[in-house]
C-alpha cells in the first residue's frame, strides 16, 4: 500500500475551485503557447540530513552522513511546458530580495509572452516590494489557496531532486551543491522525460477522498487522482 499526505488545513473546496477556474485554464493556455506559466517555490537542502533511500535485502545497510549542517537554498521557477528551472541560490536565507531577483530574471527570459507565476502565500513572496515589482515587469502573480502545496507543481520536482541525492555520502559541500545544480539542470534535458511524467495536465486533488478513520483517507477503488 502506498501512502501519501493530506495537508492538515487544506480547504478542499477552495482547491478544487481554484484549479478549475484559474490554474487549469492557465495550464491549457501555456500548453497552447499563448502564455508562459511558471511555478515558483524555494527548497532548502541541508547537508547532513538523511537523504537516504531504500535497499531491499536481508541485512540492514547504513550510509555515512555528513557531520555538518550546511544548507543550500534554491529558489526555483519551473516552466510548465519546457520543464526548465530558473534558479536563485545561496547558503543563507531566501527573502523578498531573492524573489525580486527571480522576477527580473524571468522578465528578461520571457519577453514575447505574457507571464503568469504560480506561488504560495509566504510573506516574503506576497510583500509589497514583490507585488509592485511584478506589476512593473508585467508579471501576473497567481497565489494558490493556503495550505495547498499540491497545487504548486514545482514541489514534485523538489521531491525528484531529493530522490537523486539519496543513498550516497557527500563529504564535501561543493560536491553536494554541484549534484543539486546538475540534477535541476537535467529537468529540461536528460531527465525531461521523467519530469514530463511527473508534471502533466493535472494536479493532485482530493474531492474524491473518503474517510477511513479520523486521520486517514482513501480514494475510491480504481481511482488514482495523482495526476
Residue frames relative to the residue before (quaternion, step in Angstrom):
aa qw qx qy qz dx dy dz
X 1.0000 0.0000 0.0000 0.0000 0.00 0.00 0.00
X 0.2465 -0.7692 0.5759 0.1257 3.56 -0.84 0.98
X 0.1968 -0.8006 0.5595 0.0851 3.57 -0.79 1.06
X 0.1075 -0.7616 0.6348 0.0736 3.53 -1.23 0.56
X 0.4507 -0.6850 0.4991 0.2801 3.56 -1.27 0.02
X 0.2179 -0.7394 0.6250 0.1233 3.53 -1.20 0.69
X 0.4466 -0.7003 0.4761 0.2887 3.63 -0.54 1.11
X 0.5256 -0.7004 0.3855 0.2909 3.57 -0.67 1.17
X 0.7908 0.3085 -0.1525 0.5062 3.59 0.94 -0.87
X 0.3278 0.7731 -0.4893 0.2355 3.58 1.22 0.33
X 0.2429 -0.7233 0.6284 0.1511 3.53 -1.06 0.85
X 0.3146 -0.8031 0.4758 0.1723 3.55 -0.10 1.33
X 0.6364 0.5408 -0.3276 0.4417 3.57 1.02 -0.78
X 0.6674 0.4892 -0.2966 0.4768 3.57 0.94 -0.89
X 0.6264 0.5376 -0.3385 0.4518 3.58 1.01 -0.77
X 0.6737 0.4959 -0.2980 0.4597 3.57 0.84 -0.96
X 0.6604 0.5124 -0.3027 0.4579 3.56 0.95 -0.92
X 0.6558 0.5111 -0.3116 0.4601 3.58 0.95 -0.89
X 0.6561 0.5145 -0.3230 0.4478 3.57 0.92 -0.86
X 0.7160 0.4615 -0.2682 0.4498 3.59 0.79 -0.99
X 0.7640 0.4044 -0.2111 0.4563 3.60 0.88 -0.89
X 0.8059 0.2710 -0.1204 0.5124 3.59 1.06 -0.66
X 0.7783 0.3965 -0.2279 0.4302 3.56 0.47 -1.18
X 0.6546 0.5231 -0.3230 0.4400 3.60 0.85 -0.90
X 0.6672 0.4770 -0.3263 0.4700 3.67 0.84 -0.81
X 0.6340 0.5227 -0.3376 0.4591 3.61 1.01 -0.71
X 0.6433 0.5175 -0.3182 0.4659 3.57 0.98 -0.82
X 0.6551 0.5068 -0.3108 0.4662 3.58 0.99 -0.79
X 0.6508 0.5040 -0.3136 0.4734 3.59 1.00 -0.81
X 0.6447 0.5148 -0.3239 0.4631 3.59 1.01 -0.79
X 0.6552 0.5149 -0.3128 0.4559 3.57 0.96 -0.87
X 0.6840 0.4670 -0.2723 0.4897 3.59 1.17 -0.62
X 0.5232 -0.6708 0.3909 0.3514 3.58 1.28 -0.08
X 0.4681 0.7021 -0.4279 0.3239 3.58 1.26 0.27
X 0.7890 0.0955 -0.0468 0.6052 3.58 1.18 -0.57
X 0.3804 -0.6377 0.5912 0.3147 3.52 -1.36 0.06
X 0.0819 -0.7992 0.5954 0.0067 3.58 -0.77 1.06
X 0.0041 0.8036 -0.5932 0.0490 3.54 -0.74 1.11
X 0.2581 -0.7419 0.6022 0.1426 3.53 -1.21 0.64
X 0.1656 -0.8241 0.5408 0.0321 3.57 -0.64 1.19
X 0.2569 0.7355 -0.6070 0.1568 3.54 -1.06 0.81
X 0.3546 -0.7132 0.5621 0.2229 3.55 -1.26 0.45
X 0.0988 -0.7608 0.6367 0.0775 3.54 -1.17 0.64
X 0.2198 -0.7834 0.5747 0.0877 3.55 -1.02 0.86
X 0.1233 -0.8093 0.5740 0.0186 3.56 -0.43 1.26
X 0.1204 -0.8151 0.5659 0.0289 3.58 -0.45 1.23
X 0.3250 -0.7422 0.5557 0.1864 3.54 -0.60 1.15
X 0.6945 0.3986 -0.3233 0.5042 3.54 -0.68 1.12
X 0.5704 0.5511 -0.3934 0.4649 3.57 1.25 -0.22
X 0.5993 -0.6033 0.3993 0.3427 3.54 -1.24 0.36
X 0.0215 0.7657 -0.6388 0.0723 3.57 0.05 1.30
X 0.2838 0.7807 -0.4961 0.2526 3.55 0.57 1.19
X 0.3005 -0.7553 0.5582 0.1663 3.53 -1.10 0.74
X 0.5328 -0.5999 0.4800 0.3547 3.57 -1.20 -0.55
X 0.0694 -0.7679 0.6366 0.0154 3.54 -0.92 0.98
X 0.2863 -0.7832 0.5284 0.1598 3.57 -0.55 1.12
X 0.3321 0.7238 -0.5500 0.2517 3.55 -0.82 1.00
X 0.6391 -0.5486 0.3878 0.3744 3.54 -1.30 0.12
X 0.7476 0.3245 -0.1981 0.5446 3.57 1.16 -0.44
X 0.4830 -0.6547 0.5023 0.2930 3.53 -1.19 0.60
X 0.1723 -0.7893 0.5846 0.0750 3.56 -0.93 0.94
X 0.2095 -0.7853 0.5761 0.0865 3.55 -0.96 0.93
X 0.1824 -0.7606 0.6155 0.0968 3.56 -1.09 0.80
X 0.4693 -0.6906 0.4724 0.2823 3.56 -0.76 1.04
X 0.2100 -0.7709 0.5882 0.1250 3.58 -1.02 0.80
X 0.5639 -0.6048 0.4515 0.3354 3.53 -1.24 0.55
X 0.4620 -0.7232 0.4480 0.2508 3.60 -0.98 0.80
X 0.6514 0.5265 -0.3209 0.4421 3.61 1.20 -0.35
X 0.3525 -0.7195 0.5526 0.2296 3.56 -1.33 -0.10
X 0.2039 0.7944 -0.5470 0.1678 3.59 0.95 0.79
X 0.1964 -0.8013 0.5619 0.0607 3.52 -1.02 0.89
X 0.1609 -0.7591 0.6265 0.0741 3.52 -1.06 0.89
X 0.1552 -0.8111 0.5624 0.0417 3.56 -0.49 1.25
X 0.0528 -0.7975 0.6011 -0.0020 3.56 -0.88 0.97
X 0.1366 -0.7340 0.6612 0.0739 3.54 -0.77 1.09
X 0.0148 -0.8410 0.5392 -0.0415 3.56 -0.50 1.17
X 0.1367 -0.7481 0.6425 0.0940 3.54 -1.24 0.59
X 0.2045 -0.8155 0.5377 0.0633 3.56 -0.43 1.29
X 0.3262 -0.7106 0.5929 0.1928 3.55 -0.85 1.03
X 0.4505 -0.7363 0.4410 0.2458 3.57 -0.52 1.21
X 0.7265 0.4349 -0.2425 0.4736 3.60 0.99 -0.80
X 0.7841 0.3536 -0.1874 0.4744 3.60 0.63 -1.11
X 0.3195 -0.7613 0.4769 0.3016 3.57 1.28 -0.57
X 0.3866 0.6890 -0.5073 0.3441 3.57 1.19 0.42
X 0.1894 -0.7763 0.5916 0.1071 3.56 -1.06 0.79
X 0.2380 -0.7407 0.6161 0.1229 3.53 -0.82 1.09
X 0.0903 -0.8422 0.5315 0.0071 3.59 -0.83 0.91
X 0.1008 -0.6908 0.7091 0.0994 3.45 -1.45 0.50
X 0.0345 -0.8433 0.5358 -0.0254 3.62 -0.60 1.04
X 0.1229 0.7620 -0.6352 0.0297 3.53 -1.32 0.40
X 0.4043 -0.6967 0.5263 0.2722 3.57 -1.28 0.00
X 0.5754 0.5592 -0.3850 0.4561 3.57 1.20 0.58
X 0.7222 -0.3535 0.2929 0.5173 3.58 -0.02 -1.32
X 0.3615 -0.6692 0.5955 0.2584 3.53 -1.31 0.47
X 0.0175 0.8034 -0.5911 0.0699 3.57 -0.73 1.12
X 0.7403 -0.3672 0.2992 0.4770 3.55 -1.30 -0.19
X 0.5684 0.5979 -0.3795 0.4188 3.59 1.14 -0.57
X 0.6808 0.4708 -0.2825 0.4848 3.57 0.94 -0.90
X 0.6276 0.5281 -0.3431 0.4578 3.60 1.01 -0.73
X 0.6488 0.5057 -0.3172 0.4719 3.59 0.98 -0.81
X 0.6246 0.5245 -0.3369 0.4704 3.58 1.04 -0.74
X 0.6406 0.5158 -0.3223 0.4687 3.56 1.04 -0.76
X 0.6257 0.5377 -0.3414 0.4504 3.59 0.96 -0.80
X 0.6613 0.4946 -0.3079 0.4724 3.59 0.95 -0.84
X 0.6303 0.5280 -0.3301 0.4638 3.58 1.03 -0.77
X 0.6667 0.4966 -0.3007 0.4674 3.58 0.91 -0.89
X 0.6492 0.5233 -0.3217 0.4486 3.58 0.92 -0.90
X 0.6573 0.5089 -0.3069 0.4635 3.57 1.04 -0.76
X 0.6849 0.5013 -0.2734 0.4527 3.57 1.06 -0.82
X 0.7896 0.2523 -0.1078 0.5489 3.59 0.97 -0.89
X 0.0605 0.8359 -0.5375 0.0928 3.54 0.05 1.29
X 0.7217 0.4618 -0.2446 0.4539 3.58 1.17 -0.46
X 0.7504 0.3363 -0.1969 0.5338 3.61 1.25 -0.16
X 0.5306 -0.5644 0.5027 0.3837 3.59 -1.18 0.45
X 0.2295 -0.7939 0.5528 0.1067 3.59 -0.91 0.91
X 0.0675 -0.7614 0.6445 0.0201 3.55 -0.99 0.97
X 0.1225 -0.8096 0.5739 0.0118 3.54 -0.77 1.10
X 0.2163 -0.7813 0.5777 0.0954 3.57 -0.60 1.20
X 0.1513 0.7893 -0.5766 0.1472 3.58 -0.82 1.03
X 0.5182 -0.6444 0.4597 0.3240 3.55 -1.24 0.33
X 0.6554 -0.5742 0.3668 0.3259 3.53 -1.35 0.02
X 0.2081 0.7854 -0.5505 0.1919 3.59 1.12 0.57
X 0.5923 -0.6279 0.3678 0.3458 3.56 -0.91 0.93
X 0.6987 0.4759 -0.2890 0.4493 3.58 0.91 -0.86
X 0.6668 0.4678 -0.3030 0.4947 3.59 1.28 -0.16
X 0.7403 0.3839 -0.2104 0.5102 3.56 1.23 -0.37
X 0.4153 0.7232 -0.4620 0.3018 3.57 1.25 0.21
X 0.7017 -0.4900 0.3230 0.4040 3.56 -1.30 0.36
X 0.6296 0.5558 -0.3431 0.4208 3.60 0.97 -0.83
X 0.6736 0.4857 -0.2894 0.4759 3.58 0.95 -0.90
X 0.6910 0.4830 -0.2940 0.4503 3.59 0.83 -0.93
X 0.6559 0.5083 -0.3154 0.4604 3.58 1.00 -0.76
X 0.6601 0.4914 -0.3150 0.4728 3.59 0.97 -0.81
X 0.6275 0.5370 -0.3377 0.4515 3.59 0.97 -0.81
X 0.6479 0.5102 -0.3125 0.4714 3.57 0.98 -0.85
X 0.6515 0.5243 -0.3050 0.4556 3.57 0.97 -0.88
X 0.7265 0.4244 -0.2254 0.4912 3.57 1.04 -0.85
X 0.4793 -0.6912 0.4255 0.3338 3.60 1.24 -0.13
X 0.4720 0.6518 -0.4506 0.3864 3.58 1.16 0.61
X 0.2912 -0.7573 0.5615 0.1629 3.57 -0.80 1.02
X 0.2349 -0.7739 0.5764 0.1171 3.57 -0.72 1.11
X 0.1262 -0.8004 0.5857 0.0208 3.55 -0.69 1.16
X 0.1220 -0.8283 0.5450 0.0444 3.59 -0.05 1.29
X 0.3573 -0.7378 0.5359 0.2020 3.56 -0.78 1.05
X 0.6312 -0.5173 0.3866 0.4295 3.64 -1.17 0.33
X 0.6207 -0.5459 0.3976 0.3982 3.62 -1.14 0.52
X 0.8442 0.1582 -0.1434 0.4916 3.55 -1.23 0.65
X 0.5356 0.6191 -0.4020 0.4102 3.55 0.94 0.92
X 0.0425 0.8314 -0.5528 0.0370 3.64 0.66 0.99
X 0.5743 0.6077 -0.3693 0.4056 3.59 1.20 -0.49
X 0.6628 0.4989 -0.3073 0.4662 3.60 1.21 -0.40
X 0.6533 0.4676 -0.3148 0.5054 3.59 1.25 -0.20
X 0.3090 -0.8318 0.4327 0.1596 3.55 -0.02 1.34
X 0.5641 0.5905 -0.4134 0.4027 3.62 1.12 -0.33
X 0.5018 0.6434 -0.4272 0.3896 3.60 1.21 -0.31
X 0.6300 0.5331 -0.3312 0.4574 3.58 1.08 -0.70
X 0.6306 0.5251 -0.3291 0.4672 3.56 1.09 -0.70
X 0.6407 0.5174 -0.3384 0.4553 3.59 0.93 -0.82
X 0.6276 0.5229 -0.3362 0.4687 3.58 1.02 -0.73
X 0.6384 0.5252 -0.3159 0.4655 3.56 1.03 -0.81
X 0.6597 0.5101 -0.3118 0.4554 3.58 0.90 -0.93
X 0.6658 0.4943 -0.3075 0.4667 3.59 0.90 -0.87
X 0.6088 0.5488 -0.3468 0.4561 3.56 1.11 -0.61
X 0.6559 0.5120 -0.3041 0.4639 3.57 1.07 -0.74
X 0.6430 0.5276 -0.3199 0.4537 3.61 1.21 -0.40
X 0.5710 0.6571 -0.3649 0.3302 3.56 1.19 -0.46
X 0.8341 0.2765 -0.2061 0.4306 3.51 -1.41 0.41
X 0.6831 0.3965 -0.3188 0.5239 3.56 1.11 0.62
X 0.3742 -0.7193 0.5433 0.2178 3.53 -1.06 0.81
X 0.1179 -0.7725 0.6219 0.0508 3.55 -0.91 0.99
X 0.1161 -0.8240 0.5540 0.0242 3.55 -0.40 1.25
X 0.7298 0.3376 -0.1977 0.5606 3.56 1.30 -0.09
X 0.4684 -0.7091 0.4527 0.2700 3.59 -0.73 1.06
X 0.6094 0.5569 -0.3564 0.4377 3.59 1.06 -0.69
X 0.6622 0.4939 -0.3028 0.4752 3.59 0.96 -0.85
X 0.6176 0.5487 -0.3260 0.4596 3.55 1.06 -0.83
X 0.6845 0.4829 -0.2721 0.4736 3.56 0.89 -0.98
X 0.6596 0.5130 -0.3125 0.4518 3.59 0.94 -0.85
X 0.6251 0.5299 -0.3415 0.4603 3.60 1.05 -0.71
X 0.6402 0.5110 -0.3206 0.4756 3.59 1.00 -0.80
X 0.6681 0.5091 -0.3038 0.4496 3.58 0.86 -0.96
X 0.6873 0.4847 -0.2945 0.4539 3.59 0.87 -0.94
X 0.6342 0.5211 -0.3316 0.4650 3.59 1.05 -0.70
X 0.6395 0.5135 -0.3206 0.4739 3.58 0.99 -0.83
X 0.6570 0.5127 -0.3118 0.4563 3.59 0.92 -0.87
X 0.6567 0.5496 -0.3108 0.4125 3.58 1.08 -0.70
X 0.5140 0.6770 -0.4199 0.3180 3.61 1.19 -0.32
X 0.7380 0.3283 -0.2170 0.5482 3.59 1.16 -0.49
X 0.6857 0.4441 -0.2732 0.5078 3.57 1.32 0.14
X 0.8654 0.0766 -0.0283 0.4944 3.55 -0.56 -1.21
X 0.7549 0.3504 -0.2128 0.5118 3.61 1.11 -0.53
X 0.3219 0.7816 -0.4931 0.2059 3.60 1.20 0.22
X 0.6220 0.5484 -0.3557 0.4312 3.61 0.97 -0.76
X 0.6492 0.5064 -0.3149 0.4722 3.59 1.02 -0.78
X 0.6753 0.4851 -0.2951 0.4706 3.57 0.94 -0.88
X 0.6010 0.5521 -0.3569 0.4545 3.59 1.07 -0.67
X 0.6559 0.4913 -0.3155 0.4784 3.59 1.06 -0.69
X 0.6547 0.5073 -0.3082 0.4680 3.58 1.10 -0.67
X 0.7949 0.2162 -0.0724 0.5623 3.55 1.00 -0.88
X 0.0907 0.8156 -0.5595 0.1168 3.53 -0.30 1.28
X 0.8179 -0.2757 0.2052 0.4615 3.54 -0.99 -0.87
X 0.7733 0.3317 -0.1767 0.5106 3.59 1.18 -0.26
X 0.3111 -0.7071 0.5935 0.2258 3.51 -1.36 -0.10
X 0.5922 -0.5472 0.4393 0.3959 3.55 -1.29 0.19
X 0.0070 0.7807 -0.6232 0.0459 3.55 -0.70 1.16
X 0.3449 -0.7847 0.4954 0.1409 3.56 -1.18 0.53
X 0.3686 0.7745 -0.4687 0.2111 3.62 1.19 0.23
X 0.6905 0.4747 -0.2885 0.4633 3.62 1.18 -0.37
X 0.4780 0.7107 -0.4382 0.2729 3.62 1.17 -0.17
X 0.2023 -0.7573 0.6124 0.1027 3.50 -1.24 0.64
X 0.4812 -0.6754 0.4775 0.2903 3.58 -0.98 0.82
X 0.2482 -0.7404 0.6093 0.1375 3.55 -0.99 0.97
X 0.7321 -0.1529 0.0917 0.6574 3.52 1.12 -0.86
X 0.8057 -0.3197 0.1811 0.4645 3.59 -1.21 -0.25
X 0.8079 0.2496 -0.1111 0.5222 3.59 1.06 -0.68
X 0.7033 0.4373 -0.2462 0.5035 3.58 1.26 -0.03
X 0.0528 -0.7973 0.6011 -0.0158 3.54 -0.99 0.93
X 0.1014 -0.7886 0.6029 0.0662 3.55 -1.22 0.42
X 0.4642 -0.6241 0.5399 0.3217 3.52 -1.32 0.33
X 0.6124 -0.5268 0.4116 0.4220 3.62 -1.14 0.43
X 0.6268 -0.5532 0.3941 0.3819 3.55 -1.15 0.65
X 0.7985 0.2664 -0.2223 0.4920 3.54 -0.89 1.01
X 0.6404 0.5056 -0.3284 0.4758 3.56 1.29 -0.12
X 0.0294 -0.7664 0.6417 0.0013 3.56 -0.85 1.01
X 0.0568 -0.8513 0.5214 -0.0141 3.56 -0.11 1.27
X 0.4528 0.6723 -0.4646 0.3565 3.58 1.09 0.65
X 0.0231 0.8537 -0.5191 0.0355 3.58 0.88 0.99
